[in-house]
Amino acid sequence: MTSPEPEQPTGGPLRVAVIGSGPAGVYAADALTRQRRVPVRVDVIDRLPTPYGLVRYGVAPDHIKIKGVARALRRVLEHPDVRFVGGVEFGTDLTRADLARTHHAVVYATGASVDRRMDVPGEDLPGSVAATDFVNWYCGHPDTELERFVLDTEDVVVVGAGNVALDVARILAKTADELRHTDIPQPVLETLAASRVRTVHLLARRGPLQAKFTAPELRDLLALPGADVVVDPRQVDIDPTAVGGGATPELGEVARAARTNLKLLREHASRERRGLPRTVRMHFWARPKEVLGQDRVNGVRVESTRLDADGRLTGTGETTDIPAGMVLRSVGYAGVPLPGVPFDPRGRTVPQEGGRVMDADGEVVRGDYVAGWIKRGATGVIGTNKSDAAATVRSLLEDAEELCSTAPAPVSLEEVLDERGIAHSDYEDWLRIDTAEADQAMELDRGERVKLHGWEAYRRVIGE
Ligand SMILES: Cc1cc2nc3c(=O)[nH]c(=O)nc-3n(C[C@H](O)[C@H](O)[C@H](O)COP(=O)(O)OP(=O)(O)OC[C@H]3O[C@@H](n4cnc5c(N)ncnc54)[C@H](O)[C@@H]3O)c2cc1C
């Protein structure tokens, strides 16, 4: 008996696997299904049974309006030509070779989930952790254990001057009452309620004009009802022509965003302290030299900095020790390599041109595309991923004819997962989790949703 000829493509839909159901992955599915020229079927595959990536596990729980973007993403996953496949990790459960049997094209949208390091002595002492861990904890990411944080120290240092650093400082400085109507898992809320933290030190290596945080985040911090935010007036009394005692960026040339930040900080610095129970202290021109402690963190040695004549950051040699029982580093996020997919270890991204993945020889990897943070690094807001994913999809659709003409006849994803014995979840399972979280909120009389916590809780609801 001769084996049957592989089925020739019959002009059926273009099958696209999108790896990652964060904003970039979902927006890629959206761009694919919005057009009419090429019929498509899209599988959005995520290692978690819950979609939306950092919208669910990154955006701060008290930013309820921003989290509302999930409603728009939900409509995409409910499109008849889109399917959500949860609990399947690319690289372990599923390989690129598997996907070559099941799909004509793959869009990697796996984000940038690993924190960057400060590279200072003492960084790995117990009590010195990545802000990523802390964010995962309060967002209820199933990879982080509930017991991960106890908050039994009065002083915390947060290193970084981006929006994530401000999020982390704000959550630490808020009272449990202020967080009650968020989706924070109940046991995490209880730990926050029992927190002994009184002072949060925010360390920014550069000055207020160079800080990466944006005005809305800064406003939120400065308006905390239960915490005094202390800004040293000398650090924000900036001569427009001489910043940091060296460089001379004209205030007029500095981005409008930075000017707004400076205005907010200046106004705030001139205000009286209110004697509130908690304090957030902003330290500009301060970089960590060493995390101090023997068996665990007991402080951070900080060196003052300035910009030299060429605008480069330089240490002044003057150091101060800030006592602290916990250090959270928030100095950036980085992508992780995906097995079988080219990776640029310097940029920590997948090399690409116009969203087409490029190999080490600068050749296009046929059928492979990339979108979101793993494509361009950890920058931009949620909306940035929409235009970014749309650009990638434009390239993919330009290649559609060629992809369909030569790709092998697709085998179904289920067949491959079944062959492997990989249990997976679907969109209905996610809706079960979604409902269980809404029910929990009702029972606890807390907002719209209270997140379940941990793999076990998800499995119970899904009934695996
Ligand atoms: C702490 C934090 C707070 C933020 N707050 C805001 C905010 O308030 N407003 C705003 O506009 N932006 C905010 N951002 C930025 C925003 O979240 C990002 O722009 C956006 O999430 C990036 O989208 P993405 O799809 O590339 O990555 P992600 O959102 O990270 O999604 C990646 C997805 O891929 C999945 N995945 C990863 N590896 C695999 C694998 N091997 N196999 C299968 N699936 C995999 C992950 O589970 C995840 O679901 C925040 C970012 C962070 C880190």
Ligand as a Chemical Component Dictionary entry (heavy atoms), coordinates in Angstrom:
data_LIG
# 
_chem_comp.id                   LIG 
_chem_comp.type                 NON-POLYMER 
_chem_comp.pdbx_formal_charge   0 
_chem_comp.three_letter_code    LIG 
# 
loop_
_chem_comp_atom.comp_id 
_chem_comp_atom.atom_id 
_chem_comp_atom.alt_atom_id 
_chem_comp_atom.type_symbol 
_chem_comp_atom.charge 
_chem_comp_atom.model_Cartn_x 
_chem_comp_atom.model_Cartn_y 
_chem_comp_atom.model_Cartn_z 
_chem_comp_atom.pdbx_ordinal 
LIG C1  C1  C 0 4.240  46.077 35.630 1  
LIG C2  C2  C 0 3.737  46.682 34.341 2  
LIG C3  C3  C 0 2.707  47.599 34.353 3  
LIG C4  C4  C 0 2.246  48.158 33.171 4  
LIG N1  N1  N 0 1.246  49.073 33.226 5  
LIG C5  C5  C 0 0.802  49.640 32.083 6  
LIG C6  C6  C 0 -0.241 50.612 32.131 7  
LIG O1  O1  O 0 -0.756 50.966 33.203 8  
LIG N2  N2  N 0 -0.657 51.146 30.938 9  
LIG C7  C7  C 0 -0.108 50.771 29.736 10 
LIG O2  O2  O 0 -0.515 51.284 28.682 11 
LIG N3  N3  N 0 0.888  49.859 29.679 12 
LIG C8  C8  C 0 1.348  49.286 30.807 13 
LIG N4  N4  N 0 2.359  48.368 30.749 14 
LIG C9  C9  C 0 2.893  47.988 29.435 15 
LIG C10 C10 C 0 2.027  46.919 28.732 16 
LIG O3  O3  O 0 1.638  45.970 29.673 17 
LIG C11 C11 C 0 2.800  46.288 27.562 18 
LIG O4  O4  O 0 2.953  47.295 26.568 19 
LIG C12 C12 C 0 2.120  45.097 26.918 20 
LIG O5  O5  O 0 1.588  44.206 27.840 21 
LIG C13 C13 C 0 3.107  44.324 26.018 22 
LIG O6  O6  O 0 2.343  43.385 25.307 23 
LIG P1  P1  P 0 2.913  41.998 24.785 24 
LIG O7  O7  O 0 1.731  41.297 24.206 25 
LIG O8  O8  O 0 4.089  42.212 23.930 26 
LIG O9  O9  O 0 3.441  41.213 26.080 27 
LIG P2  P2  P 0 2.674  40.600 27.331 28 
LIG O10 O10 O 0 1.563  41.445 27.766 29 
LIG O11 O11 O 0 3.742  40.278 28.310 30 
LIG O12 O12 O 0 2.049  39.222 26.807 31 
LIG C14 C14 C 0 2.857  38.091 26.518 32 
LIG C15 C15 C 0 2.031  36.830 26.642 33 
LIG O13 O13 O 0 2.797  35.738 26.142 34 
LIG C16 C16 C 0 2.648  34.615 26.988 35 
LIG N5  N5  N 0 3.842  33.773 26.822 36 
LIG C17 C17 C 0 5.112  34.089 27.150 37 
LIG N6  N6  N 0 5.942  33.086 26.816 38 
LIG C18 C18 C 0 5.171  32.113 26.257 39 
LIG C19 C19 C 0 5.468  30.825 25.706 40 
LIG N7  N7  N 0 6.723  30.327 25.646 41 
LIG N8  N8  N 0 4.429  30.080 25.228 42 
LIG C20 C20 C 0 3.144  30.558 25.276 43 
LIG N9  N9  N 0 2.837  31.777 25.794 44 
LIG C21 C21 C 0 3.833  32.548 26.262 45 
LIG C22 C22 C 0 2.515  35.211 28.378 46 
LIG O14 O14 O 0 1.882  34.315 29.282 47 
LIG C23 C23 C 0 1.669  36.456 28.079 48 
LIG O15 O15 O 0 0.284  36.178 28.187 49 
LIG C24 C24 C 0 2.832  47.790 31.928 50 
LIG C25 C25 C 0 3.875  46.868 31.911 51 
LIG C26 C26 C 0 4.328  46.324 33.103 52 
LIG C27 C27 C 0 5.464  45.350 33.064 53 
# 
loop_
_chem_comp_bond.comp_id 
_chem_comp_bond.atom_id_1 
_chem_comp_bond.atom_id_2 
_chem_comp_bond.value_order 
_chem_comp_bond.pdbx_ordinal 
LIG C1  C2  SING 1  
LIG C2  C3  SING 2  
LIG C2  C26 DOUB 3  
LIG C3  C4  DOUB 4  
LIG C4  N1  SING 5  
LIG C4  C24 SING 6  
LIG N1  C5  DOUB 7  
LIG C5  C6  SING 8  
LIG C5  C8  SING 9  
LIG C6  O1  DOUB 10 
LIG C6  N2  SING 11 
LIG N2  C7  SING 12 
LIG C7  O2  DOUB 13 
LIG C7  N3  SING 14 
LIG N3  C8  DOUB 15 
LIG C8  N4  SING 16 
LIG N4  C9  SING 17 
LIG N4  C24 SING 18 
LIG C9  C10 SING 19 
LIG C10 O3  SING 20 
LIG C10 C11 SING 21 
LIG C11 O4  SING 22 
LIG C11 C12 SING 23 
LIG C12 O5  SING 24 
LIG C12 C13 SING 25 
LIG C13 O6  SING 26 
LIG O6  P1  SING 27 
LIG P1  O7  DOUB 28 
LIG P1  O8  SING 29 
LIG P1  O9  SING 30 
LIG O9  P2  SING 31 
LIG P2  O10 DOUB 32 
LIG P2  O11 SING 33 
LIG P2  O12 SING 34 
LIG O12 C14 SING 35 
LIG C14 C15 SING 36 
LIG C15 O13 SING 37 
LIG C15 C23 SING 38 
LIG O13 C16 SING 39 
LIG C16 N5  SING 40 
LIG C16 C22 SING 41 
LIG N5  C17 SING 42 
LIG N5  C21 SING 43 
LIG C17 N6  DOUB 44 
LIG N6  C18 SING 45 
LIG C18 C19 SING 46 
LIG C18 C21 DOUB 47 
LIG C19 N7  SING 48 
LIG C19 N8  DOUB 49 
LIG N8  C20 SING 50 
LIG C20 N9  DOUB 51 
LIG N9  C21 SING 52 
LIG C22 O14 SING 53 
LIG C22 C23 SING 54 
LIG C23 O15 SING 55 
LIG C24 C25 DOUB 56 
LIG C25 C26 SING 57 
LIG C26 C27 SING 58 
# 
